[in-house]
Amino acid sequence: MVFFTGPDGHLCGSENANGLNKDKILEDMKKLASEDKKIVTQAVKDLAKSGDIRLELFFEMYRQGSIYNWPSKSGEVRIVLNEETLMDDDFNEFAPLLHPLSKEPFLINGEQAKPGLFELEDISPGRKLRSLVNSSKFLLRLFSPDLETRLSGVKKCGDPPFLPDALSNLEEISNNKNEDAKVRHTAKESMELMILGGVVEGKKSIKDRVLALEKLGNLKSLRALARIDPLESAITALSTFKDYSKTEIKNFKKSISSVRTKIEGHKEKVKWSGNLFRGFSYGSVLILIALGLAITFGLMGVINMAHGELMMIGAYTTYEVQLMFGHSPDNPVNHYYLFALPLAFCTAAVVGLIIEALVVRHLYNRPLESLLATWGVGLFLIQVIRIIYGDNIGVNSPTWARGGYEIYQDIVLPYARLYLLGLSISCVCFVYFIIRKTRFGMLIRATMQNRDMANSLGVRTRKIDRLTFALGSGIAGVAGYGWTIIGGVTPDMGQTNFIVDSFLVVVTGGVGELIGVVYSGLGIGILTKLIEPLEIGTFTIGPVWGKVILLALIVAFIQYRPSGLFAPKGRLADKK
């Protein structure tokens, strides 16, 4: 609903998202000034049903006692907001008034109304009504036209402190076939959670609560797990069997145990499914950064320890593009992220060209010297970035990357990680096309397989070296760009988190083999996320021991297959 100020200071506007007339909301707000508590109570409920999400803040201000009635000279009710009192030059206190919804100045004759405090009538709710007002902030969400808002409201009703006032609304939502399936399921869940919590009148007995738990078990409600122990304690605390026989109590405990097993089984399925997909997305990042290494190390034979810093350059380029477009949670400019992709590639490629020209070109066929030199370059880049930006920066994801796609109950694939997976696939296809299907790729392969022969045929191998290194660097920049959508950005992010793993990906997959990068990247990513949460008794493996175990497995694998998953073939194999 769009509101504006009329000439008399009243709040005006068009139809809101639920089709309710502006006058209906205004009239309900005026009823809050009534001395009849029944009228006030009904007005609060009617306002909650409006679905105008801005009323959530209004209810909070009303609960805190910041909403007043400023009656006109004719006695007409005018609902206003006042958050502070000021004093004029004559030391008289006055109250600058705001509109209760928009919080814009309440205008009278074009100027903000500033009546004396004595002119305002306090209409703050009493102790009993305050609980309903607090509940109404969330009940309001049940009638919102926005799906996510409705879902959050429905879920809130079933979380402590419970909102039993919403029971009839939840039942209506759960039976509405036109409602979203997830919202209907959550409504059913919240209803049973309230009964399980013992807050629903007429359904507070142990039998009713156990029956509610059984229904939650059929719904596979993860939220019910935290409510099982209190119910078990209540059953155990029964000192007499006056209401229930020993057999009934035994059956209660059996039902609870069965439900717990069912829900915990579902929880494990959700946990491992989530870990598996996180492994895929982490593997996608490894593929992106390892693609660059497969070119610079696998094809060129250059050990570039600054490769992780080229990834970092891509991430900070994304941050700068965000600032340029002014993107923030309060001011979303989603297309900035698409513009950041080519810029991250180009920036990292240019930095790679500079590193190649100043350092790497002098160290071809000298692996130890190139390793040490590029490691020093990496440290230099880290310190430069730290001086400019500090230790941490925040890259805000575009709005379309928030949320996820639910493939099964409670198993959600985040849109951000799906995008990262798609980005990785696209880059693999791009690099394969460049290397295998273009003249430039043919020249790269010719140069790397037999440099002298390529020179004799007129190939400018020095130029090919530069462009190849730039290509690998640019892909690393894309990896940094992709990481910003799911992870934090720090100056040492590449060196600390990715450079070792990416070398492992290249070596395990087969040096110089792009298909090996894909298989080993996904494999190492998935293994990492599956190993880390494993528990041995009370000991959780965690990230540190997870790396140790993974490294041991890779070393054992290399002992078995020294050439990796896909061994080089032809002249390249002879060279290596």
C-alpha positions as CSV (number, residue, x, y, z in Angstrom):
1,M,0.0,0.0,0.0
2,V,1.3,3.4,-0.9
3,F,0.6,6.1,1.7
4,F,0.7,9.9,1.4
5,T,-0.2,12.8,3.6
6,G,-3.5,14.6,3.0
7,P,-4.1,18.3,3.7
8,D,-5.6,17.6,7.1
9,G,-2.6,15.5,8.2
10,H,-4.4,12.2,7.7
11,L,-2.7,9.1,6.2
12,C,-4.0,8.4,2.7
13,G,-3.2,5.8,0.1
14,S,-4.2,3.3,-2.5
15,E,-5.2,-0.3,-2.2
16,N,-2.7,-2.5,-0.4
17,A,-1.4,-5.8,-1.7
18,N,-4.3,-7.7,-0.2
19,G,-6.9,-5.5,-1.8
20,L,-7.9,-3.9,1.5
21,N,-9.0,-0.3,1.4
22,K,-6.9,2.3,3.0
23,D,-9.8,3.5,4.9
24,K,-10.2,0.1,6.6
25,I,-6.7,0.2,8.0
26,L,-7.1,3.8,9.1
27,E,-10.5,3.0,10.8
28,D,-9.0,0.0,12.6
29,M,-6.1,2.2,13.8
30,K,-8.6,4.7,15.2
31,K,-10.3,2.0,17.2
32,L,-7.2,1.6,19.3
33,A,-8.1,4.8,21.0
34,S,-11.4,3.3,22.3
35,E,-12.0,2.8,26.0
36,D,-13.8,-0.5,25.2
37,K,-11.1,-3.2,25.4
38,K,-13.1,-5.6,23.2
39,I,-13.1,-3.0,20.4
40,V,-9.4,-2.5,20.9
41,T,-8.7,-6.2,20.9
42,Q,-10.7,-6.8,17.7
43,A,-9.0,-3.8,16.0
44,V,-5.5,-5.4,16.7
45,K,-6.7,-8.7,15.2
46,D,-8.1,-6.9,12.2
47,L,-4.9,-5.0,11.6
48,A,-2.9,-8.2,11.8
49,K,-5.1,-9.6,9.1
50,S,-4.4,-6.7,6.7
51,G,-1.1,-8.3,5.5
52,D,0.6,-4.9,5.3
53,I,4.1,-5.9,6.6
54,R,4.8,-2.3,7.7
55,L,2.3,-2.8,10.5
56,E,4.9,-5.1,12.2
57,L,6.9,-2.0,13.1
58,F,3.7,-0.2,14.1
59,F,2.8,-3.0,16.5
60,E,6.2,-2.8,18.1
61,M,5.9,1.0,18.5
62,Y,2.4,0.5,19.9
63,R,3.6,-2.2,22.4
64,Q,6.4,0.2,23.5
65,G,3.9,3.0,24.1
66,S,5.0,5.3,21.3
67,I,1.6,5.5,19.6
68,Y,-0.8,8.2,20.7
69,N,-4.1,9.7,19.8
70,W,-3.9,13.4,18.9
71,P,-7.6,14.4,18.8
72,S,-8.6,17.3,16.5
73,K,-10.5,20.3,17.8
74,S,-13.7,18.5,16.7
75,G,-12.7,15.5,18.7
76,E,-11.8,13.3,15.7
77,V,-9.2,10.5,16.5
78,R,-5.8,10.9,14.9
79,I,-3.3,8.1,15.4
80,V,0.3,9.4,15.5
81,L,3.8,8.2,16.4
82,N,6.1,10.1,18.7
83,E,9.6,8.8,19.6
84,E,11.1,11.8,21.3
85,T,10.2,15.1,23.1
86,L,12.0,18.4,22.4
87,M,12.1,21.7,24.1
88,D,11.6,25.2,22.5
89,D,13.3,28.4,23.4
90,D,10.8,29.1,26.2
91,F,11.5,25.7,27.8
92,N,8.1,24.3,26.7
93,E,8.2,20.6,25.8
94,F,6.6,19.5,22.5
95,A,6.3,16.3,20.6
96,P,7.3,16.1,16.9
97,L,4.8,13.8,15.3
98,L,5.3,11.1,12.7
99,H,3.0,8.9,10.7
100,P,2.6,5.5,12.4
101,L,3.3,3.5,9.2
102,S,5.7,5.5,7.1
103,K,7.5,7.3,10.0
104,E,7.5,10.4,7.8
105,P,6.6,13.8,9.4
106,F,2.9,14.2,10.2
107,L,2.1,17.4,8.3
108,I,-0.4,20.1,9.1
109,N,-0.6,22.9,6.6
110,G,2.7,21.7,5.1
111,E,4.6,21.7,8.4
112,Q,5.4,18.9,10.8
113,A,2.9,18.9,13.7
114,K,4.6,19.6,17.1
115,P,1.9,19.7,19.7
116,G,2.5,20.0,23.5
117,L,2.7,16.8,25.4
118,F,-0.5,17.5,27.2
119,E,-2.4,17.4,23.9
120,L,-1.5,13.7,23.3
121,E,-3.6,10.9,24.7
122,D,-1.8,7.8,25.8
123,I,-3.3,4.7,24.2
124,S,-0.6,2.2,25.0
125,P,-1.8,-1.4,25.5
126,G,-2.2,-2.9,29.0
127,R,-0.4,-6.0,30.2
128,K,-3.0,-8.4,28.9
129,L,-3.3,-6.7,25.5
130,R,0.5,-6.3,25.1
131,S,0.9,-10.1,24.6
132,L,-1.6,-10.0,21.8
133,V,0.1,-7.0,20.2
134,N,3.4,-8.8,20.3
135,S,1.9,-11.9,18.7
136,S,0.2,-9.8,16.1
137,K,3.6,-8.7,14.7
138,F,4.0,-12.3,13.6
139,L,0.4,-13.0,12.9
140,L,0.6,-10.2,10.4
141,R,3.0,-12.2,8.3
142,L,0.4,-15.0,7.8
143,F,-1.5,-12.7,5.6
144,S,1.4,-11.2,3.6
145,P,1.2,-11.5,-0.2
146,D,4.9,-12.4,-0.1
147,L,5.6,-16.2,0.1
148,E,8.8,-16.0,2.1
149,T,7.2,-13.6,4.6
150,R,4.1,-15.9,5.0
151,L,6.4,-18.9,5.5
152,S,8.5,-17.1,8.2
153,G,5.3,-16.1,10.0
154,V,3.8,-19.6,9.9
155,K,7.1,-21.0,11.2
156,K,7.3,-18.5,14.0
157,C,3.9,-19.5,15.3
158,G,5.3,-22.9,16.2
159,D,8.5,-21.7,17.9
160,P,8.7,-20.7,21.6
161,P,7.2,-18.5,22.7
162,F,4.2,-20.1,20.9
163,L,1.4,-18.1,19.4
164,P,-1.8,-20.0,20.2
165,D,-3.8,-17.1,18.9
166,A,-2.8,-18.1,15.4
167,L,-4.2,-21.7,15.7
168,S,-7.4,-21.0,13.7
169,N,-5.4,-19.1,11.1
170,L,-2.9,-21.9,10.8
171,E,-5.7,-24.4,10.4
172,E,-7.2,-22.3,7.6
173,I,-3.8,-22.1,5.8
174,S,-3.2,-25.8,6.1
175,N,-6.6,-26.6,4.5
176,N,-6.2,-24.0,1.7
177,K,-5.5,-25.9,-1.4
178,N,-4.5,-22.7,-3.2
179,E,-1.7,-22.1,-0.7
180,D,2.0,-23.1,-1.4
181,A,2.7,-26.7,-0.4
182,K,5.7,-25.7,1.8
183,V,3.6,-23.1,3.7
184,R,0.8,-25.6,4.2
185,H,3.2,-28.3,5.5
186,T,4.8,-25.7,7.9
187,A,1.4,-24.6,9.1
188,K,0.5,-28.3,10.0
189,E,3.9,-28.6,11.7
190,S,3.4,-25.4,13.7
191,M,-0.1,-26.5,14.9
192,E,1.2,-29.8,16.2
193,L,4.2,-28.1,17.8
194,M,2.0,-25.8,19.8
195,I,0.0,-28.9,21.0
196,L,3.2,-30.7,21.8
197,G,4.3,-27.6,23.8
198,G,1.2,-27.8,25.9
199,V,-0.1,-24.3,25.1
200,V,-3.3,-25.1,23.4
201,E,-6.4,-25.0,25.5
202,G,-8.2,-28.3,25.8
203,K,-5.2,-30.2,24.4
204,K,-2.7,-30.1,27.3
205,S,-2.8,-33.7,28.4
206,I,0.1,-36.1,27.9
207,K,-2.0,-38.2,25.5
208,D,-2.7,-35.2,23.3
209,R,0.9,-34.2,23.3
210,V,2.1,-37.7,22.4
211,L,-0.5,-37.8,19.6
212,A,0.9,-34.5,18.3
213,L,4.4,-35.9,18.4
214,E,3.3,-38.9,16.4
215,K,1.9,-36.6,13.8
216,L,5.1,-34.6,13.7
217,G,7.0,-37.8,13.2
218,N,4.8,-38.5,10.1
219,L,5.7,-35.0,9.0
220,K,9.4,-35.7,9.6
221,S,9.6,-32.5,11.6
222,L,13.2,-31.6,12.5
223,R,11.9,-28.9,14.8
224,A,10.2,-31.5,17.0
225,L,13.5,-33.1,18.1
226,A,14.2,-30.3,20.6
227,R,10.7,-30.8,22.1
228,I,11.0,-34.6,22.7
229,D,13.1,-34.4,25.9
230,P,10.7,-32.1,27.8
231,L,7.8,-34.5,26.9
232,E,9.8,-37.5,28.1
233,S,10.6,-35.6,31.3
234,A,6.9,-34.9,31.8
235,I,6.0,-38.6,31.5
236,T,8.9,-39.6,33.8
237,A,7.7,-37.1,36.4
238,L,4.3,-38.7,36.7
239,S,4.3,-39.8,40.3
240,T,1.0,-41.6,40.2
241,F,-0.8,-43.6,37.6
242,K,-4.1,-42.1,38.4
243,D,-4.7,-40.7,34.9
244,Y,-2.8,-43.3,32.9
245,S,-2.1,-46.9,33.5
246,K,1.4,-48.4,33.4
247,T,0.6,-49.9,30.0
248,E,-0.4,-46.5,28.6
249,I,2.7,-44.9,29.9
250,K,4.8,-47.7,28.4
251,N,3.1,-47.1,25.1
252,F,3.7,-43.4,25.3
253,K,7.5,-44.0,25.8
254,K,7.5,-46.5,22.9
255,S,5.8,-44.0,20.6
256,I,8.3,-41.3,21.6
257,S,11.2,-43.6,20.9
258,S,9.8,-44.6,17.5
259,V,9.2,-41.0,16.5
260,R,12.7,-40.0,17.7
261,T,14.3,-42.7,15.5
262,K,12.2,-41.7,12.5
263,I,13.1,-38.0,12.8
264,E,16.8,-38.6,13.5
265,G,17.0,-40.8,10.4
266,H,15.5,-38.0,8.4
267,K,18.0,-35.6,10.0
268,E,21.0,-37.8,9.0
269,K,19.7,-37.9,5.4
270,V,19.4,-34.1,5.3
271,K,22.9,-33.8,6.9
272,W,24.7,-36.0,4.5
273,S,22.8,-34.6,1.5
274,G,23.9,-31.1,2.5
275,N,27.5,-32.2,3.0
276,L,27.5,-33.9,-0.4
277,F,26.2,-30.8,-2.1
278,R,28.6,-28.5,-0.2
279,G,31.3,-30.9,-1.4
280,F,30.2,-30.4,-5.0
281,S,30.2,-26.6,-4.6
282,Y,33.6,-26.6,-2.9
283,G,34.9,-28.9,-5.6
284,S,33.6,-26.4,-8.2
285,V,35.9,-23.8,-6.7
286,L,38.8,-26.2,-6.7
287,I,38.1,-27.0,-10.4
288,L,38.1,-23.3,-11.2
289,I,41.4,-22.5,-9.6
290,A,43.0,-25.8,-10.7
291,L,42.0,-25.1,-14.3
292,G,44.4,-22.2,-14.2
293,L,47.1,-24.4,-12.6
294,A,46.5,-27.1,-15.2
295,I,47.5,-24.5,-17.8
296,T,50.4,-22.8,-16.0
297,F,51.8,-25.9,-14.2
298,G,50.4,-28.8,-16.2
299,L,51.0,-27.4,-19.7
300,M,53.8,-24.8,-19.1
301,G,55.7,-26.6,-16.3
302,V,55.8,-23.4,-14.2
303,I,55.2,-23.8,-10.4
304,N,53.3,-20.6,-9.6
305,M,52.8,-20.3,-5.9
306,A,51.2,-16.9,-6.4
307,H,48.3,-18.6,-8.2
308,G,46.2,-18.3,-5.0
309,E,46.8,-14.6,-4.9
310,L,45.5,-14.3,-8.5
311,M,42.3,-15.8,-7.2
312,M,42.3,-13.2,-4.4
313,I,42.7,-10.5,-7.0
314,G,39.5,-11.7,-8.7
315,A,37.6,-11.6,-5.4
316,Y,38.7,-8.0,-4.6
317,T,37.9,-7.0,-8.2
318,T,34.3,-8.2,-7.5
319,Y,34.3,-6.1,-4.4
320,E,35.3,-3.0,-6.3
321,V,32.6,-3.6,-8.9
322,Q,30.1,-3.9,-6.0
323,L,31.2,-0.5,-4.7
324,M,31.1,1.0,-8.2
325,F,27.5,0.0,-8.7
326,G,26.5,0.9,-5.1
327,H,25.2,-2.6,-4.4
328,S,24.2,-3.3,-0.8
329,P,21.4,-5.2,1.1
330,D,19.5,-1.9,1.3
331,N,20.2,-1.0,-2.3
332,P,20.3,-4.2,-4.4
333,V,21.9,-3.8,-7.8
334,N,21.9,-7.4,-8.9
335,H,23.4,-6.9,-12.3
336,Y,26.7,-5.8,-10.8
337,Y,27.6,-9.4,-10.3
338,L,27.4,-10.2,-14.0
339,F,29.6,-7.2,-14.8
340,A,32.1,-8.4,-12.2
341,L,32.8,-11.7,-14.0
342,P,34.7,-10.4,-17.1
343,L,36.4,-7.7,-15.0
344,A,37.7,-10.3,-12.5
345,F,39.0,-12.4,-15.4
346,C,40.7,-9.4,-17.1
347,T,42.2,-8.0,-13.9
348,A,43.7,-11.3,-12.8
349,A,45.0,-11.9,-16.4
350,V,46.7,-8.5,-16.5
351,V,48.3,-9.1,-13.1
352,G,49.4,-12.5,-14.4
353,L,51.0,-10.9,-17.4
354,I,52.9,-8.5,-15.2
355,I,54.1,-11.4,-13.0
356,E,55.1,-13.4,-16.1
357,A,57.0,-10.5,-17.6
358,L,58.9,-9.5,-14.5
359,V,59.5,-12.9,-12.8
360,V,58.4,-16.1,-14.5
361,R,59.9,-15.4,-18.0
362,H,63.4,-15.6,-16.4
363,L,62.7,-18.9,-14.6
364,Y,61.4,-21.3,-17.2
365,N,62.7,-24.8,-16.7
366,R,63.9,-23.9,-13.2
367,P,61.2,-25.2,-11.0
368,L,62.8,-24.6,-7.6
369,E,63.6,-21.0,-8.4
370,S,60.2,-20.3,-9.9
371,L,58.5,-21.8,-6.8
372,L,60.4,-19.6,-4.4
373,A,60.1,-16.5,-6.5
374,T,56.4,-16.8,-7.1
375,W,55.9,-17.5,-3.4
376,G,57.6,-14.2,-2.6
377,V,55.4,-12.5,-5.2
378,G,52.3,-13.9,-3.5
379,L,53.4,-12.6,-0.1
380,F,54.0,-9.2,-1.6
381,L,50.5,-9.1,-3.2
382,I,48.9,-10.2,0.2
383,Q,50.6,-7.3,2.0
384,V,49.7,-4.8,-0.6
385,I,46.0,-5.8,-0.5
386,R,46.1,-5.9,3.3
387,I,47.4,-2.3,3.4
388,I,44.7,-1.1,1.0
389,Y,41.7,-3.0,2.3
390,G,42.5,-4.3,5.7
391,D,42.0,-7.9,6.8
392,N,38.4,-8.4,5.8
393,I,35.8,-7.1,3.4
394,G,32.2,-7.9,2.7
395,V,30.9,-8.9,-0.7
396,N,27.1,-8.9,-0.7
397,S,25.5,-11.5,-2.8
398,P,22.9,-10.5,-5.3
399,T,19.3,-11.1,-4.2
400,W,18.8,-13.9,-6.7
401,A,21.5,-15.9,-5.0
402,R,19.6,-16.0,-1.7
403,G,17.4,-18.9,-0.7
404,G,17.5,-22.2,-2.5
405,Y,15.6,-24.9,-4.3
406,E,14.1,-27.6,-2.1
407,I,14.4,-31.0,-3.9
408,Y,13.1,-32.9,-0.9
409,Q,11.8,-32.0,2.5
410,D,14.5,-30.0,4.3
411,I,17.0,-30.8,1.6
412,V,17.7,-27.4,0.0
413,L,20.1,-26.6,-2.8
414,P,21.2,-23.0,-2.3
415,Y,21.0,-20.9,-5.4
416,A,24.5,-19.4,-4.8
417,R,26.1,-22.9,-4.8
418,L,24.0,-23.9,-7.9
419,Y,25.4,-20.8,-9.7
420,L,28.9,-21.7,-8.6
421,L,28.5,-25.2,-10.0
422,G,27.1,-23.8,-13.3
423,L,30.0,-21.3,-13.5
424,S,32.5,-24.1,-13.0
425,I,30.9,-26.2,-15.8
426,S,31.0,-23.2,-18.1
427,C,34.7,-22.5,-17.4
428,V,35.6,-26.1,-18.1
429,C,33.8,-26.0,-21.4
430,F,35.4,-22.6,-22.2
431,V,38.9,-23.8,-21.5
432,Y,38.4,-27.1,-23.4
433,F,37.1,-25.1,-26.4
434,I,40.2,-22.8,-26.3
435,I,42.7,-25.6,-25.9
436,R,41.2,-28.1,-28.3
437,K,39.1,-26.2,-30.8
438,T,40.9,-22.9,-31.5
439,R,44.1,-22.0,-33.4
440,F,45.4,-20.4,-30.2
441,G,44.9,-23.7,-28.4
442,M,46.7,-25.6,-31.1
443,L,49.7,-23.2,-30.8
444,I,49.7,-23.7,-27.0
445,R,49.8,-27.5,-27.4
446,A,52.5,-27.2,-30.1
447,T,54.6,-25.0,-27.9
448,M,54.4,-27.1,-24.9
449,Q,55.0,-30.4,-26.7
450,N,58.0,-29.3,-28.8
451,R,59.1,-25.7,-28.4
452,D,62.0,-26.0,-30.8
453,M,59.9,-27.4,-33.6
454,A,57.2,-24.7,-33.0
455,N,59.9,-22.0,-33.3
456,S,61.2,-23.5,-36.6
457,L,57.6,-23.4,-38.0
458,G,57.3,-19.7,-37.2
459,V,55.3,-19.9,-33.9
460,R,56.0,-16.9,-31.6
461,T,56.5,-19.1,-28.6
462,R,57.4,-16.2,-26.3
463,K,54.0,-14.6,-27.1
464,I,52.3,-17.9,-26.6
465,D,53.9,-18.2,-23.1
466,R,52.6,-14.8,-22.1
467,L,49.1,-15.4,-23.3
468,T,48.9,-18.9,-21.8
469,F,50.0,-17.6,-18.4
470,A,47.5,-14.8,-18.7
471,L,44.7,-17.3,-19.5
472,G,45.6,-19.4,-16.5
473,S,45.7,-16.3,-14.3
474,G,42.3,-15.1,-15.6
475,I,40.7,-18.4,-14.7
476,A,42.1,-18.1,-11.2
477,G,40.4,-14.6,-11.0
478,V,37.1,-16.2,-12.0
479,A,37.6,-18.7,-9.2
480,G,37.9,-15.8,-6.7
481,Y,34.9,-14.1,-8.2
482,G,32.9,-17.3,-7.8
483,W,34.0,-17.8,-4.2
484,T,32.6,-14.4,-3.1
485,I,29.1,-15.7,-3.5
486,I,29.6,-18.4,-0.8
487,G,32.6,-17.5,1.3
488,G,34.5,-14.7,2.9
489,V,37.2,-12.6,1.3
490,T,40.6,-12.0,3.0
491,P,44.0,-11.1,1.6
492,D,45.5,-14.5,2.3
493,M,42.4,-16.5,1.2
494,G,44.2,-18.2,-1.8
495,Q,47.4,-19.1,0.1
496,T,45.7,-20.3,3.2
497,N,42.7,-22.2,1.8
498,F,43.2,-23.2,-1.9
499,I,46.7,-23.3,-3.3
500,V,47.7,-26.6,-1.7
501,D,44.4,-28.3,-2.5
502,S,44.5,-27.0,-6.1
503,F,48.0,-28.5,-6.7
504,L,46.7,-31.7,-5.3
505,V,43.8,-31.6,-7.8
506,V,46.2,-31.1,-10.7
507,V,48.6,-33.9,-9.6
508,T,45.8,-36.3,-8.7
509,G,43.9,-35.7,-11.9
510,G,47.0,-36.1,-14.1
511,V,49.4,-33.2,-14.9
512,G,48.1,-31.3,-17.9
513,E,44.8,-33.2,-18.2
514,L,41.7,-31.0,-18.1
515,I,39.3,-34.0,-17.6
516,G,41.4,-35.1,-14.7
517,V,41.0,-31.7,-13.1
518,V,37.2,-32.1,-13.2
519,Y,37.2,-35.6,-11.7
520,S,39.8,-34.9,-9.0
521,G,38.4,-31.5,-8.1
522,L,34.9,-32.9,-7.5
523,G,36.4,-35.9,-5.7
524,I,38.6,-33.9,-3.4
525,G,35.8,-31.4,-2.7
526,I,33.3,-34.1,-1.8
527,L,35.7,-36.1,0.3
528,T,36.7,-32.9,2.2
529,K,33.1,-32.1,3.2
530,L,32.2,-35.8,3.9
531,I,35.3,-36.4,6.1
532,E,35.2,-33.2,8.2
533,P,31.9,-33.8,10.0
534,L,32.7,-37.5,10.8
535,E,32.6,-38.4,14.5
536,I,34.7,-41.1,16.2
537,G,33.1,-41.4,19.6
538,T,33.1,-37.9,21.1
539,F,35.9,-36.7,18.7
540,T,34.9,-34.8,15.6
541,I,37.4,-34.9,12.8
542,G,37.0,-31.2,11.7
543,P,38.8,-29.2,9.1
544,V,42.4,-29.7,10.3
545,W,42.4,-33.5,10.7
546,G,40.2,-33.7,7.6
547,K,43.1,-32.1,5.6
548,V,45.5,-34.6,7.2
549,I,43.4,-37.6,6.3
550,L,42.7,-36.3,2.8
551,L,46.4,-35.7,2.2
552,A,47.3,-39.3,3.4
553,L,44.7,-40.7,1.0
554,I,46.1,-38.7,-1.9
555,V,49.6,-39.8,-1.1
556,A,48.5,-43.4,-1.0
557,F,46.7,-43.0,-4.3
558,I,49.7,-41.4,-6.0
559,Q,51.8,-44.3,-4.8
560,Y,49.4,-46.6,-6.6
561,R,49.0,-44.3,-9.7
562,P,52.0,-42.0,-10.0
563,S,50.6,-40.4,-13.2
564,G,47.2,-39.6,-11.7
565,L,43.8,-40.5,-12.9
566,F,44.5,-39.6,-16.5
567,A,48.1,-40.1,-17.5
568,P,49.6,-37.8,-20.2
569,K,49.9,-39.3,-23.7
570,G,52.1,-38.8,-26.7
571,R,55.0,-36.4,-26.9
572,L,53.8,-34.6,-23.8
573,A,54.1,-37.8,-21.8
574,D,57.6,-38.4,-23.1
575,K,58.5,-34.8,-22.1
576,K,57.3,-35.2,-18.6
